[in-house]
Amino acid sequence: MSIRFNEAIVGTQFHPEADAIGMRMYLLREDKKALVIEKHGEKNIGRC
């Protein structure tokens, strides 16, 4: 699973139980979405 933080930085971590659909659902939960926006801003949140 990878996530792009900006144009130059991509984080990768292997979790065999994680899949793209599950991660998207997790990150779009209101509590997780709010945490990501708080820490990283709202600029790219609409790209999901």
N, CA, C and O of each residue as an XYZ file, in Angstrom:
192
protein
N       0.861     -1.159      0.000
C       0.000      0.000      0.000
C       0.911      1.225      0.000
O       1.885      1.286      0.750
N       0.592      2.176     -0.828
C       1.365      3.410     -0.912
C       0.432      4.599     -0.800
O      -0.747      4.522     -1.144
N       0.977      5.688     -0.318
C       0.231      6.938     -0.258
C       1.175      8.072     -0.652
O       2.307      8.142     -0.175
N       0.700      8.955     -1.522
C       1.523     10.096     -1.945
C       1.257     11.256     -0.998
O       0.120     11.695     -0.831
N       2.332     11.744     -0.382
C       2.226     12.872      0.533
C       2.366     14.194     -0.197
O       1.726     15.180      0.168
N       3.191     14.219     -1.216
C       3.326     15.394     -2.081
C       3.991     14.932     -3.378
O       4.130     13.728     -3.593
N       4.398     15.842     -4.236
C       4.975     15.469     -5.531
C       6.271     14.679     -5.386
O       6.614     13.899     -6.275
N       6.991     14.862     -4.292
C       8.302     14.228     -4.140
C       8.314     13.048     -3.169
O       9.267     12.269     -3.176
N       7.295     12.894     -2.343
C       7.338     11.884     -1.282
C       6.171     10.911     -1.404
O       5.004     11.301     -1.424
N       6.528      9.630     -1.483
C       5.540      8.551     -1.476
C       5.935      7.603     -0.353
O       7.080      7.154     -0.287
N       4.991      7.298      0.527
C       5.242      6.349      1.608
C       4.684      4.987      1.221
O       3.585      4.892      0.675
N       5.442      3.936      1.506
C       5.010      2.577      1.189
C       5.171      1.695      2.415
O       6.191      1.739      3.103
N       4.159      0.904      2.672
C       4.214     -0.045      3.775
C       3.405     -1.271      3.365
O       2.301     -1.144      2.835
N       3.952     -2.444      3.611
C       3.287     -3.669      3.195
C       2.434     -4.226      4.324
O       2.926     -4.488      5.422
N       1.173     -4.401      4.043
C       0.237     -5.066      4.950
C      -0.605     -6.000      4.088
O      -1.457     -5.524      3.338
N      -0.397     -7.299      4.167
C      -1.122     -8.213      3.281
C      -2.637     -8.168      3.460
O      -3.375     -8.528      2.543
N      -3.108     -7.734      4.620
C      -4.553     -7.685      4.854
C      -5.199     -6.408      4.307
O      -6.425     -6.309      4.256
N      -4.384     -5.433      3.898
C      -4.915     -4.158      3.401
C      -5.131     -4.229      1.893
O      -4.328     -4.810      1.164
N      -6.217     -3.634      1.445
C      -6.456     -3.502      0.015
C      -6.940     -2.079     -0.257
O      -7.311     -1.356      0.667
N      -6.934     -1.690     -1.513
C      -7.263     -0.310     -1.879
C      -8.666      0.084     -1.444
O      -8.865      1.188     -0.936
N      -9.637     -0.794     -1.635
C     -11.020     -0.470     -1.263
C     -11.132     -0.288      0.247
O     -11.757      0.664      0.714
N     -10.533     -1.190      1.006
C     -10.589     -1.093      2.463
C      -9.890      0.148      2.995
O     -10.391      0.795      3.914
N      -8.737      0.486      2.426
C      -8.013      1.685      2.867
C      -8.800      2.946      2.547
O      -8.851      3.873      3.355
N      -9.415      2.981      1.368
C     -10.226      4.154      0.997
C     -11.385      4.322      1.973
O     -11.659      5.427      2.442
N     -12.067      3.208      2.275
C     -13.188      3.266      3.218
C     -12.703      3.739      4.591
O     -13.376      4.537      5.243
N     -11.553      3.255      5.028
C     -10.982      3.638      6.322
C     -10.653      5.133      6.349
O     -11.005      5.831      7.300
N      -9.978      5.621      5.307
C      -9.557      7.020      5.290
C     -10.709      7.989      5.081
O     -10.583      9.172      5.398
N     -11.833      7.511      4.551
C     -12.996      8.380      4.369
C     -13.963      8.343      5.550
O     -14.977      9.040      5.538
N     -13.659      7.532      6.578
C     -14.464      7.611      7.806
C     -14.341      9.037      8.334
O     -13.261      9.623      8.270
N     -15.407      9.593      8.845
C     -15.397     11.000      9.271
C     -14.298     11.295     10.282
O     -13.656     12.342     10.195
N     -14.063     10.395     11.245
C     -13.026     10.649     12.242
C     -11.633     10.606     11.629
O     -10.790     11.433     11.978
N     -11.368      9.674     10.733
C     -10.050      9.575     10.094
C      -9.852     10.704      9.094
O      -8.767     11.280      9.008
N     -10.895     11.020      8.341
C     -10.826     12.122      7.377
C     -10.505     13.436      8.095
O      -9.669     14.211      7.630
N     -11.166     13.684      9.218
C     -10.919     14.906      9.993
C      -9.478     14.945     10.500
O      -8.847     16.002     10.498
N      -8.961     13.805     10.931
C      -7.585     13.744     11.424
C      -6.583     14.037     10.312
O      -5.620     14.775     10.521
N      -6.806     13.462      9.131
C      -5.913     13.707      7.998
C      -5.959     15.180      7.602
O      -4.915     15.781      7.348
N      -7.148     15.766      7.545
C      -7.277     17.190      7.199
C      -6.588     18.052      8.245
O      -5.899     19.014      7.903
N      -6.765     17.717      9.506
C      -6.131     18.486     10.579
C      -4.611     18.453     10.456
O      -3.950     19.476     10.639
N      -4.063     17.300     10.150
C      -2.601     17.153     10.096
C      -1.992     17.611      8.775
O      -0.857     18.088      8.754
N      -2.740     17.472      7.655
C      -2.130     17.704      6.346
C      -2.854     18.731      5.495
O      -2.391     19.047      4.399
N      -3.971     19.262      5.963
C      -4.724     20.253      5.197
C      -5.754     19.605      4.282
O      -5.753     18.389      4.089
N      -6.619     20.418      3.729
C      -7.741     19.930      2.933
C      -7.461     19.954      1.431
O      -8.304     19.531      0.640
N      -6.306     20.436      1.038
C      -5.971     20.669     -0.364
C      -6.249     19.470     -1.274
O      -6.844     19.644     -2.337
N      -5.837     18.265     -0.888
C      -5.941     17.105     -1.764
C      -7.033     16.127     -1.366
O      -7.141     15.057     -1.964
N      -7.840     16.461     -0.380
C      -8.826     15.496      0.123
C      -9.860     15.122     -0.943
O     -10.365     14.000     -0.929
N     -10.180     16.017     -1.849
C     -11.168     15.736     -2.879
C     -10.671     14.823     -3.990
O     -11.455     14.414     -4.847
N      -9.389     14.499     -3.991
C      -8.818     13.656     -5.038
C      -9.072     12.181     -4.793
O      -8.729     11.364     -5.648
N      -9.663     11.798     -3.652
C      -9.882     10.379     -3.360
C     -11.053      9.846     -4.159
O     -11.391      8.668     -4.047
